[in-house]
Amino acid sequence: MKIRNNYNIREIAGVTVLVPSSVVGKSGVNTASLNATGLWLLKALEGRDFTIEEAVDLMCGEYGIDRDTALGDVNALLGALRQCGFLDE
């Protein structure tokens, strides 16, 4: 899978938000909010094909967490990206 490059990263009231590039400035659009970990993983995966296992490995290596926790975090991020149309599978 691959993260599409069809979004802009914005900070709104202290929250990092992904906004579709085609609708910047419009209201009523799907957006994805990210915490610092989600933003780190997004940037680590940008521009390349990856598997869920590779994303889990990145999380475990960067944060020293167990695979189950990393898998939950990866699935949460991918679910948000999928829902907003930011993910090619």
C-alpha positions as CSV (number, residue, x, y, z in Angstrom):
1,M,0.0,0.0,0.0
2,K,1.0,3.6,-0.4
3,I,-0.1,6.9,1.2
4,R,-1.4,9.3,-1.5
5,N,0.1,12.7,-1.8
6,N,-3.3,14.4,-2.0
7,Y,-3.3,16.2,1.3
8,N,-1.9,19.2,3.2
9,I,-0.8,19.1,6.8
10,R,-2.3,21.9,8.8
11,E,-2.2,22.7,12.5
12,I,-5.5,23.9,13.8
13,A,-5.8,25.0,17.4
14,G,-2.8,22.9,18.4
15,V,-4.1,19.8,16.5
16,T,-2.3,18.4,13.4
17,V,-4.9,17.8,10.7
18,L,-4.6,16.3,7.2
19,V,-6.8,18.1,4.7
20,P,-7.4,17.0,1.1
21,S,-5.4,19.2,-1.2
22,S,-8.4,19.7,-3.6
23,V,-10.6,21.2,-0.9
24,V,-8.3,23.5,1.2
25,G,-10.4,26.4,2.4
26,K,-13.7,24.6,2.0
27,S,-15.9,23.4,4.8
28,G,-17.5,20.1,5.4
29,V,-14.7,17.9,4.1
30,N,-13.2,14.7,5.5
31,T,-10.0,15.4,7.5
32,A,-7.8,13.2,9.7
33,S,-6.3,14.4,12.9
34,L,-3.0,13.0,14.0
35,N,-1.0,12.9,17.2
36,A,2.8,13.3,17.2
37,T,3.2,9.5,16.7
38,G,0.8,9.4,13.8
39,L,2.5,12.3,12.1
40,W,5.9,10.7,12.6
41,L,4.7,7.4,11.0
42,L,3.0,9.2,8.2
43,K,6.2,11.0,7.3
44,A,8.2,7.8,7.7
45,L,5.9,6.1,5.2
46,E,5.4,8.9,2.7
47,G,6.4,8.3,-0.9
48,R,7.0,4.6,-0.7
49,D,5.1,1.3,-0.9
50,F,4.9,-0.5,2.5
51,T,3.2,-3.3,4.2
52,I,1.4,-3.3,7.6
53,E,4.3,-5.4,9.0
54,E,6.9,-2.8,7.8
55,A,4.9,0.0,9.5
56,V,4.7,-2.1,12.7
57,D,8.5,-2.6,12.5
58,L,9.1,1.1,12.2
59,M,6.9,1.8,15.2
60,C,8.6,-0.8,17.3
61,G,12.0,0.4,16.4
62,E,11.3,4.1,17.0
63,Y,9.2,3.8,20.2
64,G,10.3,0.5,21.7
65,I,6.8,-0.7,22.0
66,D,5.4,-4.3,21.7
67,R,4.1,-5.5,18.3
68,D,0.5,-5.7,19.5
69,T,0.5,-2.0,20.6
70,A,2.2,-1.0,17.4
71,L,-0.2,-2.9,15.3
72,G,-3.2,-1.2,17.0
73,D,-1.6,2.2,16.3
74,V,-0.8,1.4,12.7
75,N,-4.3,0.1,12.1
76,A,-5.8,3.3,13.6
77,L,-3.7,5.5,11.4
78,L,-4.4,3.5,8.2
79,G,-8.1,3.4,9.0
80,A,-8.2,7.2,9.3
81,L,-6.2,7.6,6.1
82,R,-8.4,5.1,4.3
83,Q,-11.6,6.9,5.4
84,C,-10.4,10.2,4.0
85,G,-9.1,8.8,0.7
86,F,-5.4,9.2,1.5
87,L,-4.4,5.6,1.1
88,D,-3.9,3.4,-2.0
89,E,-4.1,-0.3,-1.3
